[in-house]
Amino acid sequence: MIPTFVTQSLEEIRFWSRIMKEHAFFLSIGFTADQTELVQEARSFIPIFEQIQEQASLYNEHTDPGVIQHFNIQVYQAAASIYAYKRKVLGLILSCKIVQNNIPLLVDHTSREAYYFAKRLKELNEGKIIPLPEAIIKENVFFLKIMADHSKFIGHLLDPSERKLVDQAREFSNDFDQLLFQAQDLDHMRPQSETQPLLEQFLDQNRVSVVSLRDFKKTARDLIEECKIKSNIPPLLADHVFREADHFLHIIDAFDAYLVEQKA
């Protein structure tokens, strides 16, 4: 069933507001002890997104669309603000004005997700709810890059002595790099590439790899929570990347259902 404006808006906000809150926490613990202003600025976003989560919990599919439209604008402003903060931090790192423990690709990664969140809210308020073939390709380009990044982060943060897990993470990184390149090729071939058979095969191929990565992340998360492997990965971060893979799978399934409806 195709989601309504209200249900789609609430789904995006409930998922991404938690992600943004956790990003703020992860960034805050990556600064050095003397970088207090940057730490405080990062932490200032935590109550903002907690309040958004609380407000979203008060709404449901029967909420007036006008109320949700106004809510989307409010949340958009928060997402745009944390995006600007993340890009500021990235600029400070790349210009060597600060040295801390947040690697540049990680900061860029979190900023891309904030930009995506803000863009989705804007699109929803513009009435873009039903996925178009173009959106199917572009959404996969975005999320395949996210999955490739996650694989690199996991390999980087695992202790080098966890050789098998590090090798698995590198294999996933290579796999998703290749899937990303294929998706970019398909994107460059638009609109001619926006055919039902190509899109179906595209989604099926991506699903297989995302399921494997999600299961790997779940195993890693469980091992980290049980203190069975050596790493610099906090349990919350392990769960964070698992949830994002699971979210991508839901998006793939939604696109697939849309293509099936188009056939009927």
C-alpha positions in Angstrom: 0.0 0.0 0.0 1.3 3.4 -1.0 1.9 5.6 2.2 0.1 8.8 2.7 1.7 12.2 3.2 1.2 11.9 7.0 2.4 8.3 7.4 5.5 8.9 5.2 6.4 12.1 7.0 6.1 10.5 10.4 8.1 7.5 9.4 11.0 9.7 8.1 11.0 11.9 11.1 10.9 9.0 13.6 13.7 7.2 12.0 16.0 10.1 11.1 15.5 12.2 14.2 16.9 9.4 16.3 19.8 9.1 13.8 20.5 12.8 14.1 20.4 12.7 17.9 23.0 9.9 17.9 25.2 11.7 15.4 25.3 14.6 17.8 26.4 12.3 20.6 29.0 10.5 18.4 30.5 13.7 17.2 30.7 15.2 20.7 32.7 12.3 22.1 35.2 12.6 19.2 36.6 16.0 20.2 39.5 16.6 22.4 39.2 17.9 26.0 40.1 21.5 24.9 37.5 21.7 22.1 34.7 22.5 24.6 32.7 24.9 22.3 32.4 22.3 19.5 31.4 19.7 22.1 28.7 21.9 23.6 27.4 22.8 20.1 27.2 19.1 19.2 25.4 18.3 22.4 23.0 21.2 22.0 21.4 19.2 19.1 20.6 16.2 21.4 17.6 17.8 23.3 16.4 19.4 20.0 16.0 16.0 18.4 14.7 14.4 21.6 11.9 17.0 21.6 11.2 16.2 17.9 11.0 12.5 18.8 8.5 13.2 21.6 6.4 15.4 19.4 6.3 12.8 16.6 5.1 10.2 19.1 2.0 12.3 19.7 0.9 12.1 16.1 -0.5 9.2 14.0 -2.0 8.5 10.6 -5.1 10.4 11.5 -3.3 13.7 12.3 -4.4 16.7 10.3 -2.0 16.9 7.2 -1.7 20.7 7.9 -0.3 20.0 11.3 2.3 17.5 9.8 3.2 20.0 7.1 4.0 22.6 9.8 5.9 19.9 11.8 8.0 19.0 8.7 9.1 22.6 8.4 10.1 22.7 12.1 12.1 19.5 11.7 13.6 20.7 8.4 15.1 23.6 10.2 16.7 21.4 12.8 18.1 19.0 10.1 19.4 22.0 8.2 21.1 23.4 11.3 22.9 20.1 12.2 23.9 19.8 8.6 25.5 23.2 8.7 27.3 22.3 11.9 28.7 19.1 10.5 30.0 20.8 7.4 31.6 23.5 9.6 33.4 20.7 11.6 34.5 19.0 8.3 35.9 22.3 7.1 37.9 22.7 10.4 39.3 19.2 10.0 40.2 19.4 6.4 41.9 22.8 6.8 43.9 21.3 9.8 42.5 23.9 12.2 41.5 21.1 14.6 42.7 17.6 15.2 40.3 15.1 16.8 39.0 11.5 16.6 36.2 12.0 14.1 37.7 11.0 10.7 36.7 13.3 7.8 34.7 10.7 5.9 32.6 10.0 9.0 31.8 13.7 9.4 31.0 14.0 5.7 28.9 10.8 6.0 26.8 12.2 8.8 26.3 15.5 7.0 25.1 13.7 3.8 22.5 11.9 6.0 21.4 15.3 7.5 21.1 16.8 4.0 19.1 13.7 2.8 16.7 14.1 5.8 16.1 17.8 5.2 15.6 17.2 1.4 13.1 14.4 2.1 11.0 16.7 4.4 11.0 19.4 1.7 10.0 16.9 -1.0 7.1 15.6 1.2 5.8 19.1 1.7 6.0 19.6 -2.0 3.7 16.5 -2.5 6.4 14.1 -3.7 5.2 10.9 -2.0 4.9 8.2 -4.7 8.4 7.0 -5.9 9.3 7.8 -9.4 11.7 5.5 -11.4 14.3 8.3 -11.1 13.9 8.3 -7.3 14.4 4.5 -7.2 17.8 4.9 -8.8 18.9 8.0 -6.8 17.8 6.6 -3.5 19.8 3.5 -4.1 22.9 5.6 -5.1 22.6 7.4 -1.8 22.1 4.4 0.4 24.7 2.2 -1.3 27.3 4.9 -0.6 26.1 4.9 3.1 26.5 1.1 3.2 30.0 1.3 1.6 31.0 3.9 4.2 29.7 1.8 7.1 31.8 -1.2 5.9 34.9 1.0 5.9 34.2 2.5 9.3 33.7 -1.0 10.8 37.0 -2.2 9.3 38.7 0.9 10.6 37.3 0.6 14.2 37.8 -3.1 14.7 41.0 -4.1 16.4 43.5 -5.3 13.8 43.8 -8.6 15.6 40.1 -9.3 14.7 41.5 -10.4 11.3 38.5 -12.4 10.0 36.0 -9.7 10.9 38.3 -7.0 9.4 38.6 -9.0 6.2 34.8 -9.4 6.0 34.3 -5.7 6.5 36.8 -5.0 3.6 34.9 -7.5 1.4 31.6 -5.7 2.1 33.4 -2.4 1.3 34.5 -3.7 -2.0 31.1 -5.2 -2.8 29.2 -2.0 -2.1 31.7 0.1 -3.9 31.0 -2.0 -7.0 27.2 -1.8 -6.5 27.5 2.0 -6.1 29.5 2.3 -9.3 26.8 0.2 -11.1 24.1 2.4 -9.6 25.9 5.5 -10.8 26.2 4.1 -14.3 22.4 3.4 -14.3 21.8 6.9 -13.0 23.9 8.4 -15.9 21.9 6.4 -18.4 18.6 7.9 -17.2 15.9 8.3 -18.4 16.5 5.4 -20.8 17.5 3.1 -17.9 14.2 3.7 -16.1 12.6 0.5 -17.4 10.7 -2.0 -15.2 13.0 -5.0 -15.9 16.2 -3.1 -15.2 14.8 -1.5 -12.0 13.6 -4.9 -10.8 17.0 -6.5 -11.3 18.7 -3.5 -9.8 16.6 -3.8 -6.6 17.0 -7.6 -6.4 20.8 -7.4 -6.7 21.1 -4.7 -4.1 18.8 -6.5 -1.7 21.0 -9.6 -1.6 24.0 -7.6 -0.6 22.1 -5.4 1.9 20.7 -8.5 3.7 24.2 -9.9 4.0 25.6 -6.7 5.4 22.7 -6.2 7.8 23.2 -9.7 9.1 26.9 -9.1 9.5 26.2 -5.8 11.4 23.7 -7.6 13.7 26.3 -10.3 14.5 28.9 -7.6 15.1 26.5 -5.6 17.3 25.7 -8.7 19.4 29.3 -9.6 19.8 30.2 -6.1 20.8 27.3 -5.9 23.4 28.5 -9.2 24.8 32.2 -8.0 24.9 33.3 -10.9 22.7 35.3 -8.9 20.2 37.9 -6.2 20.4 37.1 -2.9 18.8 36.6 0.9 19.3 32.9 0.6 18.3 30.5 1.6 21.1 27.4 -0.7 21.3 25.2 2.3 20.3 27.2 2.9 17.1 26.9 -0.8 16.2 23.2 -0.7 16.6 23.0 2.6 14.8 24.6 1.2 11.6 22.5 -2.0 11.9 19.3 0.1 11.9 20.3 2.1 8.9 20.9 -1.1 6.9 17.5 -2.4 8.0 15.9 0.9 6.9 17.5 0.6 3.5 15.9 -2.9 3.1 12.5 -1.4 3.9 13.0 1.2 1.2 14.0 -1.5 -1.3 10.9 -3.5 -0.4 8.7 -0.4 -0.8 10.2 0.3 -4.2 9.7 -3.3 -5.2 6.0 -3.2 -4.1 5.6 0.0 -6.1 6.9 -1.7 -9.3 4.6 -4.7 -8.7 1.6 -2.3 -8.4 2.6 -0.7 -11.7 2.4 -4.1 -13.4 -1.1 -4.8 -12.2 
